[in-house]
Amino acid sequence: MTPRRTPRPVHEGPRYWSVELESGVHRFRFPSFAAALNLVEEWNKLHAACPEHVVLEDTGWLYHMSPLMAAYAGLCWFHEDVDLSTPAPDARDPSALYGYGAAIVEEFQDRGYTLMEIRQLHAACQEAIWAKLGIVSKAEAKAAFTDGGEESTAPPPASPTPPEQGASTTSQPSAA
């Protein structure tokens, strides 16, 4: 992480939200739609591979999932005082998310973040992304027609898997 020379302006609106941890307020911004969809799809794959008896609060499983959790936080990162040092991966390459996320985990650890704090940041980012993509998916499904007004034969977009019910955050969406 690199301190910013001048603070980033705090933005309000549906694309922005914040999370408060003991270390302070963290601000985030919705990433590109391609990056967001890749995050959701990779999370769903990883989550589907989770054995049924394992809960997401299981520390061993969280260690395994930490790179993808950090990728969520990293791609949404919009802190006013600190930039991440790791450049964001190509949004069209979902396989790059794991290497990127592993580097973000290292940055977080170097700054003293715990696994549970990374999980809190992830949960807030996942919730915001899922909500935004859910709105887009609903609109696309409702408008299932082409420019010519004919119904589309394309299947409706896949809806993201909702965040876990047990995840709690201090995320507070910005006023629109």
Wavefront OBJ file of the C-alpha trace (Angstrom):
o trace
v 0.000 0.000 0.000
v 1.160 3.450 -0.861
v 0.100 6.615 0.943
v -1.515 9.166 -1.396
v 0.149 12.585 -1.652
v -3.260 14.255 -1.627
v -6.403 12.611 -0.304
v -8.818 11.234 -2.880
v -12.116 13.157 -2.803
v -14.928 11.297 -1.072
v -17.636 10.508 -3.601
v -21.304 9.921 -2.882
v -23.656 7.901 -5.035
v -24.802 4.396 -5.834
v -21.356 3.307 -7.038
v -19.678 4.085 -3.678
v -19.857 2.683 -0.146
v -17.803 2.557 3.008
v -16.923 0.031 5.693
v -15.736 0.918 9.172
v -13.156 -1.301 10.861
v -11.168 -0.634 14.027
v -8.438 0.758 11.764
v -10.825 3.337 10.310
v -13.212 3.935 7.446
v -12.490 2.191 4.151
v -14.106 3.490 0.970
v -14.966 1.433 -2.067
v -16.239 1.897 -5.614
v -18.086 -0.586 -7.809
v -15.584 -1.971 -10.364
v -16.258 -2.485 -14.056
v -19.165 -4.790 -14.825
v -16.771 -7.325 -16.400
v -14.578 -7.415 -13.294
v -17.616 -7.665 -11.014
v -19.112 -10.545 -12.992
v -15.786 -12.407 -12.982
v -15.568 -11.996 -9.206
v -19.073 -13.394 -8.746
v -18.504 -16.313 -11.118
v -15.177 -17.271 -9.533
v -16.690 -16.976 -6.040
v -19.584 -19.221 -7.064
v -17.140 -21.839 -8.429
v -15.038 -21.746 -5.274
v -18.080 -21.753 -3.023
v -19.560 -24.733 -4.918
v -16.341 -26.662 -4.233
v -16.752 -26.029 -0.496
v -17.641 -29.267 1.310
v -21.178 -29.121 2.720
v -20.064 -29.452 6.334
v -17.689 -26.479 6.123
v -19.043 -23.084 7.082
v -17.493 -19.907 5.794
v -16.375 -18.924 9.270
v -14.114 -22.021 9.309
v -10.655 -20.467 9.480
v -9.039 -23.146 7.297
v -11.537 -22.550 4.528
v -11.156 -18.771 4.897
v -7.397 -19.092 4.370
v -8.120 -21.041 1.199
v -10.584 -18.389 0.002
v -8.575 -15.346 1.133
v -7.078 -14.520 -2.294
v -10.513 -14.242 -3.866
v -11.866 -12.360 -0.845
v -8.968 -9.896 -1.174
v -9.549 -9.611 -4.936
v -13.086 -8.394 -4.190
v -11.749 -5.736 -1.814
v -8.849 -4.825 -4.096
v -10.912 -4.308 -7.245
v -13.332 -2.096 -5.313
v -10.672 -0.226 -3.274
v -11.175 3.553 -3.292
v -9.511 4.603 -0.028
v -8.977 8.322 0.240
v -5.519 8.120 1.872
v -3.964 4.869 0.646
v -3.623 3.237 -2.779
v -2.925 -0.434 -3.324
v 0.483 -1.137 -4.859
v -0.646 -4.155 -6.877
v -2.041 -3.180 -10.282
v -5.526 -4.479 -11.066
v -5.627 -7.443 -13.459
v -7.259 -7.435 -16.873
v -10.999 -7.490 -16.148
v -11.518 -9.991 -18.974
v -9.222 -12.615 -17.400
v -10.857 -14.336 -14.420
v -7.822 -16.583 -13.889
v -5.767 -13.488 -12.986
v -7.978 -12.820 -9.960
v -6.214 -15.373 -7.756
v -2.698 -14.015 -8.291
v -3.982 -10.478 -7.859
v -5.877 -11.448 -4.710
v -2.840 -13.220 -3.241
v -0.799 -10.035 -3.738
v -3.566 -7.969 -2.103
v -3.601 -10.380 0.874
v 0.134 -9.675 1.248
v -0.488 -5.914 1.160
v -3.223 -6.220 3.769
v -1.059 -8.420 6.002
v 1.870 -6.005 5.711
v -0.454 -3.290 7.073
v -1.659 -5.495 9.954
v -5.075 -6.546 8.666
v -6.385 -9.789 10.135
v -8.118 -12.538 8.197
v -11.429 -11.503 9.763
v -10.919 -7.879 8.672
v -10.222 -9.055 5.119
v -13.419 -11.126 5.409
v -15.371 -8.027 6.538
v -14.082 -5.980 3.602
v -14.901 -8.836 1.246
v -18.414 -9.256 2.651
v -19.220 -5.563 2.137
v -17.827 -5.606 -1.409
v -19.573 -8.869 -2.264
v -22.884 -7.527 -0.984
v -22.569 -4.305 -3.018
v -21.542 -6.145 -6.184
v -24.276 -8.737 -5.822
v -26.890 -6.018 -5.306
v -25.744 -4.027 -8.345
v -25.455 -7.078 -10.616
v -28.796 -8.363 -9.330
v -30.442 -5.131 -10.446
v -28.767 -5.404 -13.860
v -29.825 -9.064 -14.228
v -33.430 -8.252 -13.314
v -33.522 -5.396 -15.815
v -32.038 -7.570 -18.567
v -34.493 -10.374 -17.880
v -37.432 -7.946 -17.845
v -36.309 -6.359 -21.102
v -35.710 -9.701 -22.853
v -36.098 -8.312 -26.317
v -33.869 -7.018 -29.128
v -33.756 -3.484 -30.538
v -36.364 -4.550 -33.091
v -38.861 -5.205 -30.317
v -38.798 -8.970 -30.865
v -38.214 -11.334 -27.986
v -34.652 -12.472 -27.607
v -33.773 -16.153 -27.858
v -30.723 -15.617 -25.664
v -30.947 -17.200 -22.211
v -31.340 -14.770 -19.319
v -28.080 -13.806 -17.590
v -26.981 -15.925 -14.657
v -27.857 -14.351 -11.343
v -25.043 -14.152 -8.826
v -25.253 -16.301 -5.726
v -26.275 -14.026 -2.848
v -23.766 -13.349 -0.079
v -23.910 -15.638 2.918
v -26.621 -14.843 5.418
v -24.157 -15.038 8.328
v -21.851 -12.359 6.968
v -22.191 -9.111 8.813
v -20.564 -5.863 7.853
v -20.611 -2.290 8.858
v -21.095 -1.304 5.242
v -23.181 1.775 4.781
v -24.195 2.617 1.218
v -23.709 6.229 0.282
v -26.770 8.371 -0.259
v -27.815 8.564 -3.896
l 1 2 3 4 5 6 7 8 9 10 11 12 13 14 15 16 17 18 19 20 21 22 23 24 25 26 27 28 29 30 31 32 33 34 35 36 37 38 39 40 41 42 43 44 45 46 47 48 49 50 51 52 53 54 55 56 57 58 59 60 61 62 63 64 65 66 67 68 69 70 71 72 73 74 75 76 77 78 79 80 81 82 83 84 85 86 87 88 89 90 91 92 93 94 95 96 97 98 99 100 101 102 103 104 105 106 107 108 109 110 111 112 113 114 115 116 117 118 119 120 121 122 123 124 125 126 127 128 129 130 131 132 133 134 135 136 137 138 139 140 141 142 143 144 145 146 147 148 149 150 151 152 153 154 155 156 157 158 159 160 161 162 163 164 165 166 167 168 169 170 171 172 173 174 175 176
